[in-house]
Amino acid sequence: MDDLESIKQKRMQELKQSLEQKQYPSSPVTITDASFDEFVSKYSLVLVDCWAPWCGPCRMLSPVLDEMATEMQGKVVFGKLNVDEEKMTAVNFGIASIPAMLIFKEGKFVDKLIGAVPKQNIIQKLQPYM
């Protein structure tokens, strides 16, 4: 009977993790000034990419973040904020250079990365918050 209970508990845990993962987007979500607070509060760990269409390094970083969003689904949610269109959030966080990545844990701002940094650097920055 103990073996059966152990298997049941393990399967329940797997199903729970699977369900949680499905609720996390597998690609970056476009966010606005209006949706910003709700977005960063909705998930336990969020990285917001502050970018603009004319920014070359931002365009270089975009496919990396797309890939990471898929790989880290269920752990980190990625958002994209166009600072040309959504100026208030950029001003609130003192974004002077882009790309800039803002990291939020449980809705609170905890860290930031500036520039088109390699994927491994982004992972290292996120690791302590996972």
C-alpha positions in Angstrom: 0.0 0.0 0.0 2.9 2.4 0.7 4.3 1.9 -2.8 0.9 2.8 -4.3 0.6 5.9 -2.1 4.2 6.9 -3.1 3.4 6.5 -6.8 0.1 8.5 -6.4 1.9 11.4 -4.6 4.7 11.5 -7.3 2.1 11.5 -10.1 0.1 14.3 -8.4 3.3 16.4 -8.0 4.1 15.9 -11.8 0.6 16.9 -12.8 0.7 20.0 -10.6 4.1 21.1 -12.1 2.7 20.5 -15.6 -0.4 22.6 -14.9 1.7 25.4 -13.4 4.0 25.3 -16.4 1.1 25.6 -18.8 -0.1 28.8 -17.1 3.3 30.4 -17.8 3.7 31.8 -21.3 6.3 30.1 -23.5 7.2 33.3 -25.4 7.7 36.9 -24.3 4.5 38.9 -23.6 4.1 42.4 -24.9 3.4 44.7 -22.0 2.3 48.3 -21.7 2.4 51.0 -19.1 -1.2 50.1 -18.2 -0.5 46.4 -17.9 2.9 46.6 -16.3 2.1 46.3 -12.6 -0.4 43.5 -13.1 2.0 41.6 -15.3 5.0 41.7 -12.9 2.7 40.8 -9.9 1.1 37.9 -11.7 4.1 35.6 -11.8 6.7 34.8 -9.2 9.8 35.6 -11.4 9.6 38.1 -14.3 12.2 39.6 -16.7 11.1 42.6 -18.6 13.0 43.5 -21.7 13.0 47.3 -22.3 13.7 47.8 -26.0 12.9 49.9 -29.1 12.5 48.9 -32.7 15.4 51.1 -33.9 17.8 49.6 -31.4 20.3 47.1 -33.1 21.4 45.5 -29.9 17.8 45.1 -28.8 17.0 43.3 -32.1 20.1 41.0 -31.5 18.9 40.2 -28.0 15.3 39.4 -29.0 15.8 35.9 -30.4 17.8 35.0 -27.3 15.0 36.0 -25.0 12.5 34.1 -27.2 14.6 31.0 -26.8 14.9 31.5 -23.0 11.2 32.0 -22.6 10.6 28.5 -24.1 13.4 26.9 -22.2 12.5 28.5 -18.8 8.8 28.1 -19.1 7.3 27.5 -15.7 10.2 29.2 -13.9 10.5 32.7 -15.5 8.1 34.8 -17.5 9.5 37.2 -20.1 7.9 40.5 -21.0 8.7 43.1 -23.7 8.2 46.8 -23.1 8.7 49.1 -26.1 10.2 52.2 -24.4 9.3 54.5 -27.4 5.6 53.7 -26.9 5.5 53.1 -23.1 7.5 56.0 -21.7 6.1 56.1 -18.2 7.5 52.8 -17.1 10.9 53.6 -18.6 11.0 56.9 -16.7 9.8 55.2 -13.5 12.8 52.8 -13.6 15.3 55.3 -14.9 15.9 53.5 -18.2 18.6 55.6 -19.9 20.2 52.9 -22.1 18.6 50.0 -23.9 18.4 47.1 -24.0 17.7 47.1 -20.3 16.3 44.0 -18.5 14.4 44.5 -15.3 14.0 41.5 -13.0 11.0 41.2 -10.6 10.5 38.6 -7.8 7.0 38.3 -6.4 6.1 41.7 -7.9 9.1 43.5 -6.5 12.0 45.0 -8.5 15.1 43.1 -7.5 17.7 43.5 -10.3 18.6 44.9 -13.7 20.9 44.1 -16.6 22.0 46.7 -19.2 23.1 46.0 -22.7 23.0 43.0 -25.1 24.6 40.5 -22.7 25.2 36.9 -23.5 22.5 34.3 -22.7 24.7 32.8 -20.0 25.0 36.1 -18.2 21.2 36.5 -18.1 20.8 33.0 -16.7 23.4 33.7 -14.0 21.6 36.9 -13.1 18.2 35.0 -12.8 19.6 32.0 -10.9 19.6 33.5 -7.4 15.9 34.4 -7.7 14.7 30.9 -8.9 
